Each structure stands twice: as structure tokens, then as C-alpha cells.
Amino acid sequence: MRVSSHPVRVVGVIKQRPIGLVLTADGGGEWELGHSRAARKLIGQRVEMAGRRTGFGELSCEQVWREGQTPPRKLTLGFENWIVGTFVAYGLISSLVGLLH
């Protein structure tokens, strides 16, 4: 799957079709949506969606929210945070193992 580097923001209605979820855009046209639990919860509602193009007429949903509401905060855990967390976890586990022996 090739993902475009350009973000896409679309306003419309999420609908269930035989091919899967589709976002019918206000300006016309439809976007096929990838698998997204957040989008599935909003079927039949007017939404705003931020994502990236993954093909002709296909959109990878990164964020979706009801129209007129504020977008949800994006959870970002950088690579550096994972490294620090791994070292902290290793230190705690080593300490516990040392106490048990």
C-alpha cells in the first residue's frame, strides 16, 4: 500500500456500503475508508476526517470526529519515549528480580 505524503481533510457523511465504509464528501465524490473503529462508530453522521490518500479514491483515516466539534488530540509516542520506557522497565524488573534472590 502506497501512502501519499500529502494530508487530506474531508467533510461529509460516513456510509456503510457492500465494499465497506465510504465517506461521501460534501463537494461530491466518495472516499473508500480503510479499517477504522472510530469511523465505524460514526456511520450515518456528518463528520470531519483527516487522513492520507492510499490510492485512487482510498483514504487512510488518521482522525475522525463529528462535524463542528474539536478534533481529538492525536496520541504521539515518539521513538525516544519508547527507548526511555524500555530502559525504565528493564531497571524495575532487574531490581525486583534482585530483591527476590
PyMOL CGO cylinders between C-alpha atoms (Angstrom):
from pymol import cmd
from pymol.cgo import CYLINDER

trace = [
    CYLINDER, 0.00, 0.00, 0.00, 1.46, 3.33, -1.04, 0.3, 1, 1, 1, 1, 1, 1,
    CYLINDER, 1.46, 3.33, -1.04, 0.62, 6.26, 1.20, 0.3, 1, 1, 1, 1, 1, 1,
    CYLINDER, 0.62, 6.26, 1.20, 0.72, 9.82, -0.09, 0.3, 1, 1, 1, 1, 1, 1,
    CYLINDER, 0.72, 9.82, -0.09, 2.77, 12.34, 1.81, 0.3, 1, 1, 1, 1, 1, 1,
    CYLINDER, 2.77, 12.34, 1.81, 0.01, 14.93, 1.50, 0.3, 1, 1, 1, 1, 1, 1,
    CYLINDER, 0.01, 14.93, 1.50, -2.65, 15.06, 4.21, 0.3, 1, 1, 1, 1, 1, 1,
    CYLINDER, -2.65, 15.06, 4.21, -6.31, 15.13, 3.16, 0.3, 1, 1, 1, 1, 1, 1,
    CYLINDER, -6.31, 15.13, 3.16, -9.15, 16.69, 5.15, 0.3, 1, 1, 1, 1, 1, 1,
    CYLINDER, -9.15, 16.69, 5.15, -12.72, 15.87, 4.10, 0.3, 1, 1, 1, 1, 1, 1,
    CYLINDER, -12.72, 15.87, 4.10, -16.17, 16.80, 5.44, 0.3, 1, 1, 1, 1, 1, 1,
    CYLINDER, -16.17, 16.80, 5.44, -19.13, 14.55, 4.69, 0.3, 1, 1, 1, 1, 1, 1,
    CYLINDER, -19.13, 14.55, 4.69, -21.20, 11.57, 5.83, 0.3, 1, 1, 1, 1, 1, 1,
    CYLINDER, -21.20, 11.57, 5.83, -19.90, 8.07, 6.60, 0.3, 1, 1, 1, 1, 1, 1,
    CYLINDER, -19.90, 8.07, 6.60, -21.98, 5.33, 4.99, 0.3, 1, 1, 1, 1, 1, 1,
    CYLINDER, -21.98, 5.33, 4.99, -21.85, 1.54, 5.06, 0.3, 1, 1, 1, 1, 1, 1,
    CYLINDER, -21.85, 1.54, 5.06, -21.65, 0.04, 1.56, 0.3, 1, 1, 1, 1, 1, 1,
    CYLINDER, -21.65, 0.04, 1.56, -21.07, -3.54, 0.35, 0.3, 1, 1, 1, 1, 1, 1,
    CYLINDER, -21.07, -3.54, 0.35, -17.41, -2.63, -0.29, 0.3, 1, 1, 1, 1, 1, 1,
    CYLINDER, -17.41, -2.63, -0.29, -17.04, -1.30, 3.27, 0.3, 1, 1, 1, 1, 1, 1,
    CYLINDER, -17.04, -1.30, 3.27, -17.12, 2.16, 4.78, 0.3, 1, 1, 1, 1, 1, 1,
    CYLINDER, -17.12, 2.16, 4.78, -17.37, 5.14, 2.44, 0.3, 1, 1, 1, 1, 1, 1,
    CYLINDER, -17.37, 5.14, 2.44, -17.16, 8.85, 3.18, 0.3, 1, 1, 1, 1, 1, 1,
    CYLINDER, -17.16, 8.85, 3.18, -19.48, 10.81, 0.88, 0.3, 1, 1, 1, 1, 1, 1,
    CYLINDER, -19.48, 10.81, 0.88, -17.84, 14.22, 0.60, 0.3, 1, 1, 1, 1, 1, 1,
    CYLINDER, -17.84, 14.22, 0.60, -19.82, 17.47, 0.65, 0.3, 1, 1, 1, 1, 1, 1,
    CYLINDER, -19.82, 17.47, 0.65, -18.33, 18.67, -2.63, 0.3, 1, 1, 1, 1, 1, 1,
    CYLINDER, -18.33, 18.67, -2.63, -19.18, 15.38, -4.35, 0.3, 1, 1, 1, 1, 1, 1,
    CYLINDER, -19.18, 15.38, -4.35, -17.32, 12.13, -4.67, 0.3, 1, 1, 1, 1, 1, 1,
    CYLINDER, -17.32, 12.13, -4.67, -16.71, 9.29, -2.29, 0.3, 1, 1, 1, 1, 1, 1,
    CYLINDER, -16.71, 9.29, -2.29, -13.67, 8.04, -0.44, 0.3, 1, 1, 1, 1, 1, 1,
    CYLINDER, -13.67, 8.04, -0.44, -13.28, 4.38, 0.46, 0.3, 1, 1, 1, 1, 1, 1,
    CYLINDER, -13.28, 4.38, 0.46, -12.07, 4.18, 4.04, 0.3, 1, 1, 1, 1, 1, 1,
    CYLINDER, -12.07, 4.18, 4.04, -9.60, 1.74, 5.47, 0.3, 1, 1, 1, 1, 1, 1,
    CYLINDER, -9.60, 1.74, 5.47, -10.47, -0.22, 8.60, 0.3, 1, 1, 1, 1, 1, 1,
    CYLINDER, -10.47, -0.22, 8.60, -11.15, 2.31, 11.34, 0.3, 1, 1, 1, 1, 1, 1,
    CYLINDER, -11.15, 2.31, 11.34, -13.06, 1.65, 14.55, 0.3, 1, 1, 1, 1, 1, 1,
    CYLINDER, -13.06, 1.65, 14.55, -13.54, 5.36, 15.09, 0.3, 1, 1, 1, 1, 1, 1,
    CYLINDER, -13.54, 5.36, 15.09, -15.15, 5.77, 11.66, 0.3, 1, 1, 1, 1, 1, 1,
    CYLINDER, -15.15, 5.77, 11.66, -17.37, 2.71, 12.19, 0.3, 1, 1, 1, 1, 1, 1,
    CYLINDER, -17.37, 2.71, 12.19, -18.82, 4.32, 15.33, 0.3, 1, 1, 1, 1, 1, 1,
    CYLINDER, -18.82, 4.32, 15.33, -19.89, 7.37, 13.30, 0.3, 1, 1, 1, 1, 1, 1,
    CYLINDER, -19.89, 7.37, 13.30, -21.81, 5.68, 10.45, 0.3, 1, 1, 1, 1, 1, 1,
    CYLINDER, -21.81, 5.68, 10.45, -24.65, 7.89, 9.23, 0.3, 1, 1, 1, 1, 1, 1,
    CYLINDER, -24.65, 7.89, 9.23, -23.29, 11.03, 10.88, 0.3, 1, 1, 1, 1, 1, 1,
    CYLINDER, -23.29, 11.03, 10.88, -21.73, 14.19, 9.47, 0.3, 1, 1, 1, 1, 1, 1,
    CYLINDER, -21.73, 14.19, 9.47, -18.02, 14.10, 10.20, 0.3, 1, 1, 1, 1, 1, 1,
    CYLINDER, -18.02, 14.10, 10.20, -14.71, 15.73, 9.51, 0.3, 1, 1, 1, 1, 1, 1,
    CYLINDER, -14.71, 15.73, 9.51, -11.89, 13.37, 8.70, 0.3, 1, 1, 1, 1, 1, 1,
    CYLINDER, -11.89, 13.37, 8.70, -8.14, 13.80, 8.45, 0.3, 1, 1, 1, 1, 1, 1,
    CYLINDER, -8.14, 13.80, 8.45, -6.09, 11.17, 6.70, 0.3, 1, 1, 1, 1, 1, 1,
    CYLINDER, -6.09, 11.17, 6.70, -3.81, 10.36, 3.81, 0.3, 1, 1, 1, 1, 1, 1,
    CYLINDER, -3.81, 10.36, 3.81, -4.54, 9.11, 0.32, 0.3, 1, 1, 1, 1, 1, 1,
    CYLINDER, -4.54, 9.11, 0.32, -3.62, 5.44, -0.12, 0.3, 1, 1, 1, 1, 1, 1,
    CYLINDER, -3.62, 5.44, -0.12, -4.78, 5.02, -3.69, 0.3, 1, 1, 1, 1, 1, 1,
    CYLINDER, -4.78, 5.02, -3.69, -7.31, 6.32, -6.17, 0.3, 1, 1, 1, 1, 1, 1,
    CYLINDER, -7.31, 6.32, -6.17, -10.40, 7.10, -4.09, 0.3, 1, 1, 1, 1, 1, 1,
    CYLINDER, -10.40, 7.10, -4.09, -8.99, 5.47, -0.96, 0.3, 1, 1, 1, 1, 1, 1,
    CYLINDER, -8.99, 5.47, -0.96, -8.30, 7.28, 2.29, 0.3, 1, 1, 1, 1, 1, 1,
    CYLINDER, -8.30, 7.28, 2.29, -6.41, 6.07, 5.33, 0.3, 1, 1, 1, 1, 1, 1,
    CYLINDER, -6.41, 6.07, 5.33, -8.24, 7.56, 8.31, 0.3, 1, 1, 1, 1, 1, 1,
    CYLINDER, -8.24, 7.56, 8.31, -5.92, 9.10, 10.90, 0.3, 1, 1, 1, 1, 1, 1,
    CYLINDER, -5.92, 9.10, 10.90, -8.57, 11.08, 12.81, 0.3, 1, 1, 1, 1, 1, 1,
    CYLINDER, -8.57, 11.08, 12.81, -12.34, 11.37, 12.55, 0.3, 1, 1, 1, 1, 1, 1,
    CYLINDER, -12.34, 11.37, 12.55, -14.76, 13.45, 14.60, 0.3, 1, 1, 1, 1, 1, 1,
    CYLINDER, -14.76, 13.45, 14.60, -18.30, 14.82, 14.43, 0.3, 1, 1, 1, 1, 1, 1,
    CYLINDER, -18.30, 14.82, 14.43, -18.59, 17.95, 12.33, 0.3, 1, 1, 1, 1, 1, 1,
    CYLINDER, -18.59, 17.95, 12.33, -18.45, 21.14, 14.38, 0.3, 1, 1, 1, 1, 1, 1,
    CYLINDER, -18.45, 21.14, 14.38, -16.61, 19.55, 17.30, 0.3, 1, 1, 1, 1, 1, 1,
    CYLINDER, -16.61, 19.55, 17.30, -12.95, 19.94, 18.09, 0.3, 1, 1, 1, 1, 1, 1,
    CYLINDER, -12.95, 19.94, 18.09, -10.68, 17.27, 16.64, 0.3, 1, 1, 1, 1, 1, 1,
    CYLINDER, -10.68, 17.27, 16.64, -9.49, 14.62, 19.09, 0.3, 1, 1, 1, 1, 1, 1,
    CYLINDER, -9.49, 14.62, 19.09, -5.96, 15.00, 20.36, 0.3, 1, 1, 1, 1, 1, 1,
    CYLINDER, -5.96, 15.00, 20.36, -3.51, 12.87, 18.49, 0.3, 1, 1, 1, 1, 1, 1,
    CYLINDER, -3.51, 12.87, 18.49, -1.62, 10.40, 20.65, 0.3, 1, 1, 1, 1, 1, 1,
    CYLINDER, -1.62, 10.40, 20.65, 2.02, 10.62, 19.74, 0.3, 1, 1, 1, 1, 1, 1,
    CYLINDER, 2.02, 10.62, 19.74, 4.63, 8.49, 21.38, 0.3, 1, 1, 1, 1, 1, 1,
    CYLINDER, 4.63, 8.49, 21.38, 7.95, 9.20, 19.79, 0.3, 1, 1, 1, 1, 1, 1,
    CYLINDER, 7.95, 9.20, 19.79, 10.70, 6.67, 19.33, 0.3, 1, 1, 1, 1, 1, 1,
    CYLINDER, 10.70, 6.67, 19.33, 12.70, 8.33, 22.07, 0.3, 1, 1, 1, 1, 1, 1,
    CYLINDER, 12.70, 8.33, 22.07, 9.90, 7.78, 24.58, 0.3, 1, 1, 1, 1, 1, 1,
    CYLINDER, 9.90, 7.78, 24.58, 9.82, 4.07, 23.75, 0.3, 1, 1, 1, 1, 1, 1,
    CYLINDER, 9.82, 4.07, 23.75, 13.58, 3.78, 24.34, 0.3, 1, 1, 1, 1, 1, 1,
    CYLINDER, 13.58, 3.78, 24.34, 13.39, 5.56, 27.70, 0.3, 1, 1, 1, 1, 1, 1,
    CYLINDER, 13.39, 5.56, 27.70, 10.37, 3.45, 28.72, 0.3, 1, 1, 1, 1, 1, 1,
    CYLINDER, 10.37, 3.45, 28.72, 12.22, 0.25, 27.84, 0.3, 1, 1, 1, 1, 1, 1,
    CYLINDER, 12.22, 0.25, 27.84, 15.21, 1.20, 30.00, 0.3, 1, 1, 1, 1, 1, 1,
    CYLINDER, 15.21, 1.20, 30.00, 12.97, 2.16, 32.92, 0.3, 1, 1, 1, 1, 1, 1,
    CYLINDER, 12.97, 2.16, 32.92, 11.04, -1.10, 32.66, 0.3, 1, 1, 1, 1, 1, 1,
    CYLINDER, 11.04, -1.10, 32.66, 14.28, -3.09, 32.44, 0.3, 1, 1, 1, 1, 1, 1,
    CYLINDER, 14.28, -3.09, 32.44, 15.60, -1.33, 35.54, 0.3, 1, 1, 1, 1, 1, 1,
    CYLINDER, 15.60, -1.33, 35.54, 12.44, -2.03, 37.53, 0.3, 1, 1, 1, 1, 1, 1,
    CYLINDER, 12.44, -2.03, 37.53, 12.33, -5.68, 36.52, 0.3, 1, 1, 1, 1, 1, 1,
    CYLINDER, 12.33, -5.68, 36.52, 16.03, -6.12, 37.32, 0.3, 1, 1, 1, 1, 1, 1,
    CYLINDER, 16.03, -6.12, 37.32, 15.51, -4.56, 40.74, 0.3, 1, 1, 1, 1, 1, 1,
    CYLINDER, 15.51, -4.56, 40.74, 12.57, -6.84, 41.50, 0.3, 1, 1, 1, 1, 1, 1,
    CYLINDER, 12.57, -6.84, 41.50, 14.47, -9.95, 40.38, 0.3, 1, 1, 1, 1, 1, 1,
    CYLINDER, 14.47, -9.95, 40.38, 17.44, -8.87, 42.53, 0.3, 1, 1, 1, 1, 1, 1,
    CYLINDER, 17.44, -8.87, 42.53, 15.19, -8.48, 45.58, 0.3, 1, 1, 1, 1, 1, 1,
    CYLINDER, 15.19, -8.48, 45.58, 13.71, -11.94, 45.11, 0.3, 1, 1, 1, 1, 1, 1,
    CYLINDER, 13.71, -11.94, 45.11, 17.08, -13.71, 45.08, 0.3, 1, 1, 1, 1, 1, 1,
]
cmd.load_cgo(trace, "trace")
